[in-house]
Amino acid sequence: MITVKTKIGKQEITAELPDMKAVHKFNRVYGGIPQLCTNCKSPNIYLSHKSPGGNDYFTLECGDCKADANFGILKDGTGLFWKGEKMEVYVPDGQKKTINPNDFSAPVKQDEKDPF
């Protein structure tokens, strides 16, 4: 057995793999994952799974700006692959757009300032 460790955001993943072929497959999936959110640059990213309607979705999500990116499922169902996407945030109109939470800090006019 070969022990492989990798970091995804603040999490460390350890895998016990049988041979170098499995190490390469592991690295193919997890070696290219960004260490920071590609949307807001936060290190607060993590692996996630959802099953709406009984369909499995495997994602990389940001705990700060809620951006996500998908993994693909191999046709034979034996594993996942990283699609190498940018992490994006869903917006209310249903279109996926890249949004930086800092973009919402519009200047405040002098007469609109909070008096407290």
N, CA, C and O of each residue as an XYZ file, in Angstrom:
464
protein
N       0.840     -1.188      0.000
C       0.000      0.000      0.000
C       0.887      1.255      0.000
O       1.955      1.299      0.610
N       0.393      2.254     -0.706
C       1.090      3.536     -0.783
C       0.168      4.591     -0.168
O      -1.002      4.698     -0.536
N       0.710      5.365      0.771
C      -0.064      6.421      1.415
C       0.178      7.729      0.666
O       1.319      8.138      0.451
N      -0.921      8.375      0.273
C      -0.850      9.639     -0.451
C      -1.627     10.677      0.343
O      -2.731     10.411      0.819
N      -1.041     11.865      0.481
C      -1.722     12.963      1.168
C      -1.791     14.157      0.236
O      -0.860     14.427     -0.523
N      -2.901     14.864      0.305
C      -3.053     16.106     -0.453
C      -3.931     17.055      0.339
O      -4.727     16.623      1.172
N      -3.789     18.329      0.084
C      -4.619     19.328      0.757
C      -5.629     19.901     -0.220
O      -5.324     20.149     -1.387
N      -6.832     20.105      0.281
C      -7.870     20.809     -0.461
C      -8.367     21.882      0.483
O      -9.057     21.592      1.461
N      -8.012     23.133      0.186
C      -8.330     24.214      1.109
C      -7.627     23.981      2.430
O      -6.403     23.861      2.467
N      -8.383     23.913      3.514
C      -7.816     23.690      4.841
C      -7.817     22.215      5.237
O      -7.276     21.853      6.281
N      -8.427     21.359      4.402
C      -8.536     19.930      4.718
C      -7.369     19.153      4.129
O      -6.870     19.473      3.050
N      -6.945     18.127      4.855
C      -5.953     17.212      4.313
C      -6.632     15.875      4.061
O      -7.341     15.358      4.924
N      -6.416     15.322      2.887
C      -6.987     14.036      2.520
C      -5.853     13.018      2.469
O      -4.811     13.262      1.861
N      -6.070     11.879      3.113
C      -5.104     10.786      3.086
C      -5.768      9.587      2.436
O      -6.894      9.228      2.779
N      -5.072      8.975      1.502
C      -5.613      7.799      0.820
C      -4.573      6.682      0.849
O      -3.384      6.924      0.645
N      -5.028      5.473      1.102
C      -4.187      4.277      1.025
C      -4.463      3.640     -0.332
O      -5.569      3.165     -0.586
N      -3.463      3.630     -1.195
C      -3.654      3.151     -2.561
C      -2.791      1.916     -2.813
O      -1.692      1.806     -2.270
N      -3.288      0.980     -3.641
C      -2.595     -0.301     -3.813
C      -1.312     -0.250     -4.647
O      -0.404     -1.052     -4.426
N      -1.224      0.686     -5.608
C      -0.062      0.706     -6.490
C       0.094      2.089     -7.127
O      -0.734      2.977     -6.923
N       1.167      2.254     -7.898
C       1.448      3.551     -8.522
C       0.393      3.928     -9.558
O       0.150      5.114     -9.783
N      -0.226      2.958    -10.181
C      -1.299      3.244    -11.125
C      -2.441      3.966    -10.409
O      -2.995      4.934    -10.929
N      -2.783      3.494     -9.233
C      -3.837      4.137     -8.437
C      -3.394      5.519     -7.958
O      -4.220      6.425     -7.849
N      -2.115      5.692     -7.673
C      -1.595      7.003     -7.265
C      -1.782      8.008     -8.396
O      -2.185      9.147     -8.162
N      -1.490      7.583     -9.616
C      -1.657      8.474    -10.765
C      -3.127      8.828    -10.987
O      -3.450      9.968    -11.322
N      -4.013      7.853    -10.800
C      -5.448      8.130    -10.927
C      -5.898      9.115     -9.854
O      -6.669     10.032    -10.136
N      -5.423      8.929     -8.629
C      -5.753      9.831     -7.527
C      -5.266     11.248     -7.843
O      -5.994     12.223     -7.654
N      -4.038     11.345     -8.322
C      -3.467     12.651     -8.640
C      -4.185     13.305     -9.814
O      -4.293     14.530     -9.873
N      -4.676     12.495    -10.745
C      -5.432     13.032    -11.886
C      -6.684     13.759    -11.403
O      -7.060     14.789    -11.962
N      -7.326     13.227    -10.372
C      -8.543     13.836     -9.842
C      -8.214     14.983     -8.890
O      -8.744     16.083     -9.046
N      -7.349     14.741     -7.908
C      -7.160     15.694     -6.823
C      -5.937     16.589     -6.960
O      -5.824     17.581     -6.241
N      -5.022     16.266     -7.863
C      -3.812     17.068     -8.010
C      -4.030     18.425     -8.645
O      -3.251     19.348     -8.409
N      -5.077     18.564     -9.449
C      -5.325     19.820    -10.149
C      -6.330     20.735     -9.479
O      -6.660     21.794    -10.012
N      -6.821     20.334     -8.311
C      -7.820     21.154     -7.627
C      -7.142     22.395     -7.040
O      -6.091     22.277     -6.411
N      -7.719     23.567     -7.232
C      -7.104     24.784     -6.684
C      -7.097     24.764     -5.161
O      -7.944     24.126     -4.535
N      -6.153     25.456     -4.582
C      -6.049     25.540     -3.121
C      -6.843     26.705     -2.547
O      -7.066     26.786     -1.339
N      -7.264     27.605     -3.429
C      -8.087     28.754     -3.035
C      -9.302     28.811     -3.944
O      -9.256     28.330     -5.076
N     -10.371     29.386     -3.462
C     -11.548     29.588     -4.306
C     -11.142     30.434     -5.508
O     -10.503     31.474     -5.350
N     -11.506     29.998     -6.689
C     -11.141     30.758     -7.885
C     -12.019     31.990     -8.055
O     -11.746     32.825     -8.917
N     -13.071     32.116     -7.245
C     -13.956     33.265     -7.316
C     -13.520     34.370     -6.350
O     -13.354     35.521     -6.755
N     -13.331     34.014     -5.054
C     -13.041     35.047     -4.041
C     -11.676     34.882     -3.380
O     -11.313     35.684     -2.518
N     -10.917     33.866     -3.761
C      -9.560     33.589     -3.261
C      -9.517     33.125     -1.805
O      -8.461     33.187     -1.177
N     -10.629     32.666     -1.262
C     -10.681     32.161      0.110
C     -10.089     30.755      0.177
O     -10.259     29.972     -0.757
N      -9.384     30.418      1.287
C      -8.917     29.040      1.468
C     -10.009     28.137      2.048
O      -9.770     26.950      2.266
N     -11.192     28.677      2.299
C     -12.292     27.947      2.924
C     -13.076     27.136      1.884
O     -14.280     27.326      1.716
N     -12.377     26.230      1.191
C     -13.022     25.382      0.181
C     -13.049     23.942      0.687
O     -12.216     23.540      1.500
N     -14.014     23.177      0.196
C     -14.167     21.803      0.666
C     -14.898     20.966     -0.384
O     -15.590     21.499     -1.251
N     -14.732     19.657     -0.290
C     -15.427     18.723     -1.166
C     -16.848     18.546     -0.654
O     -17.080     18.518      0.555
N     -17.800     18.425     -1.576
C     -19.197     18.314     -1.189
C     -19.922     17.334     -2.111
O     -19.459     17.038     -3.212
N     -21.054     16.844     -1.645
C     -21.898     15.930     -2.404
C     -23.352     16.316     -2.188
O     -23.761     16.621     -1.068
N     -24.128     16.301     -3.262
C     -25.557     16.588     -3.194
C     -26.290     15.508     -3.989
O     -25.735     14.946     -4.934
N     -27.544     15.216     -3.606
C     -28.346     14.235     -4.329
C     -29.755     14.742     -4.601
O     -30.717     14.093     -4.188
N     -29.918     15.880     -5.283
C     -31.283     16.328     -5.579
C     -31.939     15.385     -6.586
O     -31.346     15.039     -7.608
N     -33.142     14.987     -6.289
C     -33.865     14.101     -7.199
C     -33.213     12.745     -7.390
O     -33.477     12.064     -8.381
N     -32.369     12.347     -6.457
C     -31.697     11.054     -6.563
C     -30.479     11.052     -7.466
O     -29.855     10.007     -7.649
N     -30.121     12.201     -8.037
C     -28.935     12.307     -8.886
C     -27.753     12.767     -8.034
O     -27.891     13.679     -7.219
N     -26.601     12.141     -8.220
C     -25.415     12.495     -7.450
C     -24.641     13.618     -8.132
O     -24.368     13.572     -9.332
N     -24.296     14.623     -7.340
C     -23.453     15.729     -7.799
C     -22.304     15.874     -6.814
O     -22.520     16.039     -5.614
N     -21.080     15.812     -7.330
C     -19.883     15.963     -6.521
C     -19.265     17.300     -6.888
O     -19.007     17.567     -8.061
N     -19.023     18.146     -5.882
C     -18.559     19.495     -6.154
C     -17.417     19.896     -5.229
O     -17.152     19.248     -4.216
N     -16.759     20.971     -5.603
C     -15.833     21.693     -4.753
C     -16.548     22.989     -4.436
O     -16.931     23.718     -5.350
N     -16.739     23.296     -3.152
C     -17.499     24.476     -2.765
C     -16.672     25.418     -1.904
O     -15.720     25.012     -1.237
N     -17.059     26.684     -1.937
C     -16.435     27.711     -1.100
C     -17.390     28.028      0.046
O     -18.561     28.330     -0.181
N     -16.893     27.961      1.260
C     -17.708     28.264      2.429
C     -17.939     29.750      2.622
O     -18.790     30.141      3.421
N     -17.196     30.591      1.905
C     -17.346     32.032      2.070
C     -18.301     32.642      1.041
O     -19.295     33.262      1.418
N     -18.016     32.476     -0.241
C     -18.849     33.123     -1.269
C     -19.869     32.162     -1.882
O     -20.677     32.569     -2.716
N     -19.837     30.879     -1.472
C     -20.784     29.853     -1.938
C     -20.605     29.466     -3.402
O     -21.499     28.866     -3.999
N     -19.462     29.803     -3.983
C     -19.167     29.367     -5.346
C     -18.938     27.859     -5.348
O     -18.583     27.278     -4.323
N     -19.142     27.232     -6.500
C     -18.860     25.808     -6.607
C     -18.398     25.460     -8.012
O     -18.553     26.245     -8.948
N     -17.827     24.264     -8.142
C     -17.423     23.717     -9.438
C     -17.641     22.213     -9.370
O     -17.546     21.611     -8.301
N     -17.929     21.620    -10.499
C     -18.331     20.216    -10.538
C     -17.198     19.260    -10.872
O     -16.235     19.599    -11.560
N     -17.356     18.056    -10.356
C     -16.564     16.918    -10.784
C     -17.419     16.158    -11.786
O     -18.648     16.194    -11.716
N     -16.777     15.480    -12.709
C     -17.500     14.602    -13.607
C     -17.444     13.186    -13.075
O     -16.545     12.842    -12.308
N     -18.399     12.364    -13.477
C     -18.426     10.957    -13.106
C     -18.032     10.155    -14.340
O     -18.600     10.346    -15.415
N     -17.059      9.256    -14.189
C     -16.629      8.430    -15.319
C     -17.798      7.612    -15.856
O     -18.667      7.187    -15.094
N     -17.817      7.396    -17.157
C     -18.926      6.679    -17.802
C     -19.188      5.307    -17.195
O     -20.334      4.865    -17.116
N     -18.111      4.629    -16.761
C     -18.303      3.299    -16.174
C     -18.671      3.371    -14.691
O     -18.874      2.340    -14.049
N     -18.758      4.604    -14.139
C     -19.178      4.782    -12.755
C     -18.127      4.449    -11.715
O     -18.432      4.409    -10.523
N     -16.895      4.209    -12.141
C     -15.855      3.782    -11.201
C     -15.112      4.921    -10.518
O     -14.308      4.667     -9.621
N     -15.351      6.148    -10.904
C     -14.620      7.239    -10.273
C     -15.056      8.597    -10.762
O     -16.016      8.736    -11.520
N     -14.325      9.595    -10.309
C     -14.606     10.987    -10.641
C     -13.442     11.580    -11.409
O     -12.344     11.022    -11.426
N     -13.691     12.719    -12.048
C     -12.599     13.493    -12.626
C     -12.897     14.973    -12.412
O     -14.050     15.401    -12.441
N     -11.835     15.742    -12.197
C     -11.947     17.175    -11.989
C     -12.090     17.837    -13.341
O     -11.268     17.626    -14.233
N     -13.128     18.636    -13.494
C     -13.392     19.277    -14.781
C     -12.517     20.507    -15.009
O     -12.495     21.047    -16.115
N     -11.800     20.956    -13.986
C     -10.922     22.097    -14.134
C     -11.656     23.393    -14.383
O     -11.152     24.288    -15.061
N     -12.860     23.487    -13.827
C     -13.687     24.681    -14.020
C     -13.315     25.785    -13.037
O     -12.667     25.554    -12.017
N     -13.749     26.982    -13.384
C     -13.706     28.068    -12.416
C     -14.877     27.877    -11.479
O     -15.944     27.431    -11.901
N     -14.695     28.204    -10.226
C     -15.793     28.130     -9.272
C     -16.698     29.329     -9.515
O     -16.224     30.454     -9.668
N     -18.005     29.082     -9.549
C     -18.962     30.137     -9.856
C     -20.102     30.111     -8.853
O     -20.314     29.120     -8.155
N     -20.828     31.213     -8.795
C     -21.959     31.363     -7.885
C     -23.238     31.394     -8.702
O     -23.306     32.072     -9.727
N     -24.261     30.656     -8.251
C     -25.565     30.738     -8.903
C     -26.236     32.040     -8.488
O     -26.194     32.428     -7.320
N     -26.848     32.701     -9.442
C     -27.564     33.944     -9.165
C     -29.055     33.685     -9.356
O     -29.420     32.730    -10.042
N     -29.937     34.514     -8.765
C     -31.374     34.239     -8.778
C     -32.007     33.986    -10.137
O     -32.981     33.237    -10.212
N     -31.501     34.574    -11.214
C     -32.131     34.377    -12.516
C     -31.814     33.009    -13.114
O     -32.268     32.696    -14.215
N     -31.041     32.195    -12.403
C     -30.747     30.842    -12.848
C     -29.517     30.725    -13.723
O     -29.083     29.614    -14.026
N     -28.948     31.839    -14.135
C     -27.742     31.788    -14.940
C     -26.545     31.757    -14.010
O     -26.516     32.448    -12.992
N     -25.562     30.951    -14.367
C     -24.377     30.839    -13.536
C     -23.406     31.948    -13.920
O     -23.019     32.071    -15.082
N     -23.020     32.742    -12.951
C     -22.104     33.849    -13.209
C     -21.039     33.883    -12.131
O     -21.289     33.487    -10.992
N     -19.851     34.355    -12.484
C     -18.810     34.527    -11.499
C     -19.062     35.844    -10.776
O     -19.151     36.903    -11.397
N     -19.176     35.759     -9.457
C     -19.471     36.943     -8.653
C     -18.472     37.020     -7.511
O     -18.261     36.036     -6.801
N     -17.875     38.147     -7.336
C     -16.998     38.383     -6.202
C     -17.805     39.135     -5.156
O     -18.357     40.193     -5.459
N     -17.892     38.608     -3.906
C     -18.698     39.278     -2.893
C     -18.254     40.717     -2.637
O     -19.044     41.531     -2.159
N     -17.003     41.037     -2.947
C     -16.517     42.403     -2.748
C     -17.100     43.373     -3.769
O     -17.024     44.587     -3.582
N     -17.688     42.843     -4.860
C     -18.273     43.700     -5.881
C     -19.518     44.428     -5.388
O     -19.958     45.395     -6.011
N     -20.089     43.972     -4.278
C     -21.319     44.561     -3.785
C     -21.085     45.760     -2.874
O     -22.043     46.295     -2.315
N     -19.859     46.188     -2.714
C     -19.567     47.321     -1.833
C     -19.562     48.621     -2.636
O     -18.514     49.235     -2.837
N     -20.742     49.029     -3.089
C     -20.873     50.272     -3.852
C     -20.664     51.460     -2.925
O     -20.984     51.379     -1.739
N     -20.136     52.555     -3.442
C     -19.936     53.721     -2.586
C     -21.273     54.227     -2.034
O     -22.294     54.204     -2.721
N     -21.243     54.674     -0.801
C     -22.435     55.204     -0.144
C     -22.393     56.722     -0.219
O     -21.381     57.344      0.102
N     -23.509     57.315     -0.650
C     -23.578     58.770     -0.719
C     -23.564     59.332      0.710
O     -23.993     58.668      1.654
N     -23.078     60.529      0.845
C     -22.950     61.158      2.161
C     -24.274     61.175      2.910
O     -24.293     60.897      4.109
N     -25.380     61.491      2.244
C     -26.674     61.600      2.932
C     -27.289     60.234      3.219
O     -28.325     60.174      3.881
N     -26.694     59.124      2.748
C     -27.239     57.786      2.985
C     -26.498     57.054      4.098
O     -26.839     55.914      4.414
N     -25.497     57.683      4.695
C     -24.711     57.018      5.729
C     -25.570     56.736      6.947
O     -26.456     57.514      7.299
N     -25.293     55.618      7.576
C     -26.008     55.208      8.791
C     -25.643     56.187      9.910
O     -24.457     56.389     10.173
N     -26.615     56.794     10.567
C     -26.310     57.772     11.612
C     -25.729     57.156     12.872
O     -25.259     57.886     13.745
N     -25.748     55.834     12.994
C     -25.269     55.215     14.230
C     -23.856     54.840     14.121
O     -23.284     54.305     15.071
